[in-house]
Amino acid sequence: MLTRTFKGALLGASIGFAALAAAAPASAQITVSPADDVAAGELAVPLNKSQVLRTDRPFAKALIGSPEIADVLPLSDSSLYVLGKKMGTTSLTLYDRNNRLIAVVDVAVGPDVISLKRQLSELMGENVGARISNDSIVLEGIVSSGPAADRAVQLAETYAPGKVINLLSIGSAQQVMLEVRFSEVRRGAFKDLGISAGLNGSNNGFGGVIGSGATLTPDSNDSDGDGDKDEGILRLGSITDAFGIFGRVFHIAGLDINATLNALERKGVVTTLAEPTLVALSGETASFLAGGEFPIPVAQSGSGGGDAAISVQFKQFGVSLAFTPTVLADGVINMEVAPEVSAIDVSAGVTINNIRVPGLQTRRARTTVELRDGESFALAGLIRRDFSDTVRQFPILGSIPIIGTLFRSTSFQKDDTELVIIVTPRLVRPVRAAQMKAPTDRARAPDEVDLFLLGRTDSAVGVDPTRPTQPSPAGRPIGEMPPAAPPGGMATLDPSKLEKDYGHAL
C-alpha cells in the first residue's frame, strides 16, 4: 500500500533522473550497483497473517516491491505492519527523511512456519527448525532417530502438502548388531522286521521263496543239469543294512525250508547350531548365509528353431537370515526378521533329460518385533513330524493273526525336527582400533630360549600343558619379544639368569 506522499516522491525522483540523463553528454556512462551493505535479512510472513517489523532507526518512507504478495502499513517511525497476501517473495525498502536508503528487507510469504515450530517443540521435543523457501517448507536440525524425522515431516505436510524438503540429520547411534542363534534338533527312529523263506521239494520238484527281494529269473545255462533251460530260478535278494540276521533250515514233509529273520532298529539325534552376528544401519537390510549353492540347469529359448540352450543357475541353501532394524525413540529397536533354514532333499528332486535336480526342504519365518537394547526373543514352534510305515506280506497267509507274522515284513520310520531361533539386538558404536583384539595377537614368534630349550613353537604355548597361557620362563609375559641385539652384534645370554629361570646351567 503506497501513500500519496510516496507516489509524489517517486514521480519527482523519476523527473529528476530524466533531467540528469538529458543534461549528461552522449558519451558518458552511468554505473548502477545494488546497495548490498543495506541488506537487512529476510522477514518470513505466514500467508494471511501479519508480522510487525521494528527498526533501530526512524524511517520516513516504506516501499514494497509487489503489493500483490505483501501489504505494509506504517505504525510509527520505527515499526511496520506487514501482511502476507500471496505466496511468493518480494522486497521492502526503507528511507529516512532525507531520502537516504536505510535498509532493504526480503519478505517471504509462505506456509505458517511459526506455528509449525511451536508444534514441533511441544509435540516432539526435538531440535527441529523450519523455514520458508518460496511455497515450500525446509526442515533442518538434528533429531534422535529416523522415526522422529518421519514424524516431523508428517507434521510439516499438514502445513504444505507435498512441499516439504527434509534436511534433518540423525545424531544418535544408528548401528544395530543382531546376535542370532539357530538351534535345530532332529530325532529319527526306524524299525524293520522281516522274514524270508526258501522252499525246496527234493522229491516232487516243488520250490518257492517268500520275503523281500523275491525274484524269478530265466535259467539260460541249465544250472541244475536236467536239460531244461527254460525253467526259472527262484532267488531272494541280498539282505543289506540289517543289524541282525538269523537263519535256520527246517525239514518238514519232504520240504527243505530255509528260513531267515532280519531285524533292524535305528535311532539317532542330530544337532545343528549356528550363531551369526550381523551389523546394519537403521533402515537398511543386512543378510547372512551359512551354507552353499547348488546348480540348476535352465533351458533357454532356442533361436532359429534349433535346440534350446542350457544355462546354469545357482540356488542357495543352508542357514540364512535377513533383518531390517529401525531405531525408534528411547532406544526401542523395530526389527523385521526373516530367518530361513533349508537343506538339500534328494527324494524331492526331479530328473530332466538325464539330469538329476535335487529339491529343498525349507523352513522360513518372517516377523516384526520391537525390543530394547539387549533384550531377546525366540521364534519357537517350528516343529516338523514325519511318520511312515510299510507292510509287505504274502496274500491271505499274511493276514492270519499271529501265524501271519511269518509271511510278512513290517517297517516304520519316524522323524521329529524342532527349530528354535533366538534373536538379540544391540545398539553398537565404533571403537578405536587399538581396543580391538584378534586371535593372532597371542601367537607370536618365539625367542631362541623358548624355541631351542623348551620347544615352544610360539609364545602362546606354555611349558605346563595344564597352563598353556603361563608366562615365559625367561620372565617375559606371553607375546613379549626378547630384547633386540646391539647394533653390529648378537644378543648375549646370561648363564646365571638361565640357571635361575630353568634350574640348571648351560
Secondary structure, 3 states (H helix, E strand, C coil): CCCHHHHHHHHHHHHHHHHHHHHCCCCCCCCCCCCHHHEEEEEEEECCCEEEEECCCCCCEEEECCCCCEEEEEEECCEEEEEECCCEEEEEEEECCCCCEEEEEEEEEECCHHHHHHHHHHHCCCEEEEEEECCEEEEEEEECCHHHHHHHHHHHHCCCCCCEEEEEEECCCCEEEEEEEEEEEEEEEEEEEEEEEEEEECCCCCEEEECCCEEEEECCCCCCCCCCCCCEEEEECCCCCCCEEEEEEEEECCEEEEEEEEEEEEEEEEEEEECCEEEEECCCCEEEEEEEEEEEEEECCCCCCCCCCEEEEEEEEEEEEEEEEEECHHHEEEEEEEEEEEEEEEEEEEEECCEEEEEEEEEECCEEEEEECCCCEEEEEEEEEEEEEEEEECCCHHHCCCHHHHHEEEEEEEEEEEEEEEEEEEEECCCCHHHCCCHHHCCCCCCHHHHHHCCCCCCCCCCCCCCCCCCCCCCCCCCCCCCCCCCCCCCCCCHHHHHHHHCCCC
